[in-house]
Amino acid sequence: FVQMLRSAKKRDVLQLLRRAPEETRPFLVEAAVAAQSVASLAALSDFLDFSKEPESLLEKFLYTAAFSLRPSGELLHLVLDKLDGKQLAPEIWETGILAVGSLVGKLCQQKLCGLQQVVERGVEIILRGLRGAEEEPEVAIYLLALGNAMLPETIPTLLGHAEDGPTAVTAVATSALQRFPAPHISSKVKRVMRRIFHQKRKSYDKTCRLAAAEILLDNHPSAMDVINILLATSEMETEMATFLLLKVQNSLR
């Protein structure tokens, strides 16, 4: 069916979407996203009205876009246009921002970061939203989107929120940092992770401390880091201490 849509004209895809029974529309939207032809995306652009369509159909579109294996710049462009300047339900906006982060990350993995202005636009929307966010859940959503994007230039932003944010924000930021490959875990990142794990500036939730320890242990740990983490386990809850001991043992193996 996807192959068929790839060779179809815009008017045919649009007609199919408009005439389909309501219960089959999510499947058709998913197939049109998967096709990613110019015609299918143009038809989706005309068909999807974010001010009128049921939330379930909009979420289907955004989730399908987010999970595309090899998305195109045109797909990201479509998502951004549908989010731009709209008064949307909070759930749709959150899903949309997460989808933008995912699409940006996958396009950059395809080495398309610097080739498309739409990628810069996506990153700017996430960063601008993060700067303007005041409520903790809103900040967390934008940090999750940055984690999806996995852009090295956003590491300083993630570090700031990891060390100084409230509990939920710290947890999301440290989790996002865990996703970066070893070449991007610099000495600065490790210094912040040490401060979080050893609670040098303030108390941190155990989830954050475990994430910080994992970052240290998974990225060419120094002997001193391993020793200090092992020493710290004597003052921890049994489950947390056991987890870290197993982590060290696995690293040794």
Phi and psi in degrees as a GROMACS rama.xvg file:
@    title "Ramachandran Plot"
@    xaxis  label "Phi"
@    yaxis  label "Psi"
@TYPE xy
-62.1144  -43.2466  VAL-2
-58.6281  -40.28  GLN-3
-62.9652  -43.1756  MET-4
-64.4042  -32.2331  LEU-5
-64.2759  -25.7773  ARG-6
-102.408  2.46081  SER-7
-85.7597  156.427  ALA-8
-84.038  159.773  LYS-9
-56.4862  -45.4134  LYS-10
-64.0516  -31.5809  ARG-11
-72.5323  -41.6284  ASP-12
-64.9669  -42.5113  VAL-13
-64.0857  -41.9554  LEU-14
-63.4177  -40.5211  GLN-15
-61.1389  -45.2139  LEU-16
-64.5468  -43.0654  LEU-17
-71.9933  -32.2481  ARG-18
-90.6054  -12.3649  ARG-19
-67.6399  145.296  ALA-20
-59.3791  151.02  PRO-21
-56.0749  -37.2622  GLU-22
-71.7655  -18.6853  GLU-23
-98.0543  -8.1924  THR-24
-61.8014  -40.9355  ARG-25
-56.3786  -41.4717  PRO-26
-62.5732  -42.9697  PHE-27
-66.4622  -39.5526  LEU-28
-62.8991  -44.1775  VAL-29
-60.3065  -43.4662  GLU-30
-66.4615  -39.2597  ALA-31
-65.8776  -38.1607  ALA-32
-65.2287  -43.2763  VAL-33
-64.1211  -34.3985  ALA-34
-64.2791  -41.7406  ALA-35
51.4523  30.1323  GLN-36
-81.7711  161.468  SER-37
-58.1042  -41.8946  VAL-38
-66.7042  -44.5631  ALA-39
-67.2034  -38.8281  SER-40
-70.1551  -37.2605  LEU-41
-64.6889  -38.8818  ALA-42
-65.2884  -42.1635  ALA-43
-61.6025  -39.692  LEU-44
-59.8535  -42.6741  SER-45
-72.7009  -35.5172  ASP-46
-77.3814  -44.0652  PHE-47
-79.4478  114.965  LEU-48
-110.769  105.981  ASP-49
-69.0459  -10.5674  PHE-50
-92.2365  -11.3616  SER-51
-124.609  -37.7466  LYS-52
-63.0416  149.923  GLU-53
-61.4327  147.164  PRO-54
-57.8486  -35.8437  GLU-55
-61.7455  -37.7505  SER-56
-72.2555  -38.9701  LEU-57
-66.2015  -41.8363  LEU-58
-64.1957  -38.4405  GLU-59
-58.7264  -45.125  LYS-60
-60.9128  -47.8505  PHE-61
-68.5939  -41.6406  LEU-62
-64.3802  -41.7548  TYR-63
-63.4929  -40.4818  THR-64
-62.8028  -44.8766  ALA-65
-62.4045  -34.9537  ALA-66
-95.1563  7.88541  PHE-67
-59.5159  133.912  SER-68
-72.3195  -44.0293  LEU-69
-131.059  76.4756  ARG-70
-70.1423  157.788  PRO-71
-101.28  162.75  SER-72
-62.0382  -31.1599  GLY-73
-65.5778  -35.237  GLU-74
-66.8484  -43.8357  LEU-75
-60.983  -41.9325  LEU-76
-58.3533  -42.9478  HIS-77
-62.8848  -45.2995  LEU-78
-61.9734  -45.1664  VAL-79
-62.7042  -41.9445  LEU-80
-63.7807  -36.5313  ASP-81
-72.0344  -25.3423  LYS-82
-89.734  -24.0166  LEU-83
-65.2946  119.652  ASP-84
67.2569  15.5919  GLY-85
-97.2916  146.546  LYS-86
-89.5892  98.2972  GLN-87
-110.545  156.641  LEU-88
-60.0559  142.468  ALA-89
-52.0261  -39.2708  PRO-90
-65.1018  -39.3755  GLU-91
-68.5467  -42.272  ILE-92
-61.7352  -44.6291  TRP-93
-62.2012  -46.6635  GLU-94
-61.6002  -39.0346  THR-95
-63.746  -43.7977  GLY-96
-64.7265  -40.925  ILE-97
-64.3839  -37.7136  LEU-98
-65.4688  -39.9776  ALA-99
-59.604  -46.385  VAL-100
-59.6625  -43.7531  GLY-101
-63.4229  -44.0294  SER-102
-65.8514  -41.4099  LEU-103
-60.0712  -46.5091  VAL-104
-60.2443  -43.0276  GLY-105
-71.991  -35.4844  LYS-106
-65.5033  -38.3532  LEU-107
-69.3504  -34.1272  CYS-108
-63.7169  -28.1928  GLN-109
-85.3712  9.03249  GLN-110
65.0087  33.5604  LYS-111
-109.304  8.87893  LEU-112
-56.9395  -54.0961  CYS-113
-83.6814  -3.81388  GLY-114
-93.7426  -14.5369  LEU-115
-130.407  126.078  GLN-116
-62.4593  -28.0492  GLN-117
-63.167  -29.8942  VAL-118
-66.8138  -44.9008  VAL-119
-60.273  -39.4219  GLU-120
-62.7843  -42.5942  ARG-121
-62.3764  -44.4601  GLY-122
-63.8342  -42.6394  VAL-123
-63.4642  -38.3439  GLU-124
-62.7922  -42.2049  ILE-125
-65.8383  -47.3585  ILE-126
-66.6005  -39.8258  LEU-127
-64.6921  -41.0777  ARG-128
-64.0089  -39.3092  GLY-129
-64.4405  -42.1186  LEU-130
-64.0336  -33.5318  ARG-131
-91.1421  -7.88972  GLY-132
-72.5765  135.593  ALA-133
-114.085  -37.3152  GLU-134
-81.8589  143.52  GLU-135
-55.6752  -46.6556  GLU-136
-62.1659  -34.2908  PRO-137
-68.0792  -43.7154  GLU-138
-58.877  -42.8713  VAL-139
-61.2526  -39.2917  ALA-140
-63.0113  -44.7723  ILE-141
-66.7055  -34.8191  TYR-142
-69.271  -36.6338  LEU-143
-61.4995  -40.5005  LEU-144
-63.6535  -40.1767  ALA-145
-64.4097  -37.6177  LEU-146
-63.0199  -38.2979  GLY-147
-64.869  -37.0803  ASN-148
-73.2186  -33.0628  ALA-149
50.4241  50.5407  MET-150
-94.8336  124.972  LEU-151
-55.2455  -33.4924  PRO-152
-68.8157  -13.0292  GLU-153
-93.5181  -0.74879  THR-154
-58.505  -44.6914  ILE-155
-57.7187  -38.0326  PRO-156
-63.8337  -44.6821  THR-157
-64.3006  -38.9022  LEU-158
-62.4003  -42.8953  LEU-159
-59.529  -45.2978  GLY-160
-71.5144  -33.0161  HIS-161
-64.2186  -40.2655  ALA-162
-86.5358  -35.3065  GLU-163
-112.296  -6.83443  ASP-164
-78.7536  167.615  GLY-165
-65.6995  172.532  PRO-166
-52.9296  -52.3021  THR-167
-63.4234  -39.0232  ALA-168
-67.8122  -43.0283  VAL-169
-60.0382  -41.9321  THR-170
-62.782  -43.715  ALA-171
-66.7511  -43.1455  VAL-172
-66.0161  -43.4991  ALA-173
-66.6128  -37.7171  THR-174
-62.7431  -39.6933  SER-175
-63.8361  -39.6929  ALA-176
-65.8488  -29.5474  LEU-177
-62.0266  -23.6092  GLN-178
-79.8216  -13.647  ARG-179
-77.5716  140.443  PHE-180
-68.8551  162.615  PRO-181
-51.3381  -40.5373  ALA-182
-58.09  -20.6805  PRO-183
-98.2863  -2.93173  HIS-184
-89.8746  86.908  ILE-185
-80.1907  177.144  SER-186
-63.7695  -31.8541  SER-187
-66.3449  -43.9958  LYS-188
-59.3189  -44.3045  VAL-189
-64.6177  -37.076  LYS-190
-61.6396  -44.2417  ARG-191
-65.0737  -40.6017  VAL-192
-63.9805  -36.7317  MET-193
-63.5865  -42.8626  ARG-194
-64.4216  -36.7329  ARG-195
-69.501  -48.2905  ILE-196
-62.416  -44.4582  PHE-197
-89.2999  4.16683  HIS-198
52.6252  52.551  GLN-199
-70.9344  -33.3356  LYS-200
-105.433  -32.7221  ARG-201
-163.276  173.929  LYS-202
-79.2812  141.802  SER-203
-123.711  151.306  TYR-204
-60.5359  149.007  ASP-205
-63.5637  -29.5986  LYS-206
-61.6747  -42.3543  THR-207
-66.5181  -42.0081  CYS-208
-64.1551  -40.614  ARG-209
-64.4767  -41.5748  LEU-210
-62.5629  -42.0229  ALA-211
-62.8416  -42.5585  ALA-212
-64.0426  -40.5556  ALA-213
-63.192  -40.9109  GLU-214
-60.2419  -42.2512  ILE-215
-66.4381  -42.4934  LEU-216
-77.2608  -25.4482  LEU-217
-90.0772  -5.05172  ASP-218
-129.283  74.6021  ASN-219
49.3067  64.7632  HIS-220
-67.1714  146.588  PRO-221
-81.1948  159.547  SER-222
-58.8358  -38.7  ALA-223
-66.2747  -36.9243  MET-224
-62.3352  -44.2708  ASP-225
-63.46  -45.3058  VAL-226
-61.2167  -45.8246  ILE-227
-66.6259  -36.8262  ASN-228
-66.4292  -42.0669  ILE-229
-63.7991  -41.8987  LEU-230
-63.0479  -37.8587  LEU-231
-67.3427  -24.3742  ALA-232
-64.5044  -21.8716  THR-233
-67.1643  -18.6978  SER-234
-107.436  10.7436  GLU-235
-103.313  166.659  MET-236
-63.6072  154.822  GLU-237
-56.8179  -45.7577  THR-238
-62.4819  -45.7769  GLU-239
-64.9133  -44.0026  MET-240
-63.1383  -43.4069  ALA-241
-62.0871  -43.8346  THR-242
-57.7268  -46.8188  PHE-243
-68.6146  -37.5936  LEU-244
-63.1208  -42.3769  LEU-245
-64.5362  -37.6141  LEU-246
-61.8404  -44.7351  LYS-247
-65.5389  -43.0241  VAL-248
-60.9059  -42.6143  GLN-249
-63.0528  -39.0225  ASN-250
-63.3904  -40.9489  SER-251
-64.1059  -40.1498  LEU-252
